[in-house]
Amino acid sequence: MFRVAWRSLKTDARGWGKYILGKEEAKEYVKQLNDLFPEITHWFEADLTPLNVSGHRCSYGDMTFIPARSPVSSPEAS
């Protein structure tokens, strides 16, 4: 997911939206915003928050699976 971030060239105020956009959608939105508001710089950012799945079991597609802590970590992929 991606979000749009911005910075005012006049006041240096900054802000950002929520990670709700696809990459192409964010790219187009940034282009439109930069054209409409030249005094504000817009760009898009990817959500790079890593998932912490260490110590959890995996359902491998079982739709009835309920997540639960595992006493041991999953084996390393080979």
Residue pairs with C-beta under 8 A, 6 or more apart in sequence:
1 19
1 20
1 21
1 22
1 46
1 47
2 19
2 21
2 22
2 23
2 25
2 26
2 44
2 45
2 46
2 47
3 16
3 17
3 18
3 19
3 20
3 21
3 26
3 44
3 45
3 47
4 16
4 17
4 21
4 26
4 29
4 30
4 33
4 42
4 43
4 44
4 45
5 14
5 15
5 16
5 17
5 42
5 43
5 44
5 45
6 14
6 15
6 16
6 33
6 40
6 41
6 42
6 43
7 13
7 14
7 40
7 41
8 14
8 39
8 40
9 39
9 40
9 41
10 39
16 45
19 47
21 29
21 44
23 44
23 46
26 44
27 44
29 42
29 44
30 42
30 43
30 44
33 40
33 42
34 40
34 41
34 42
53 74
54 73
54 74
55 69
55 70
55 72
55 73
55 74
56 67
56 68
56 69
56 70
56 74
57 67
57 68
57 70
57 74
58 74
59 65
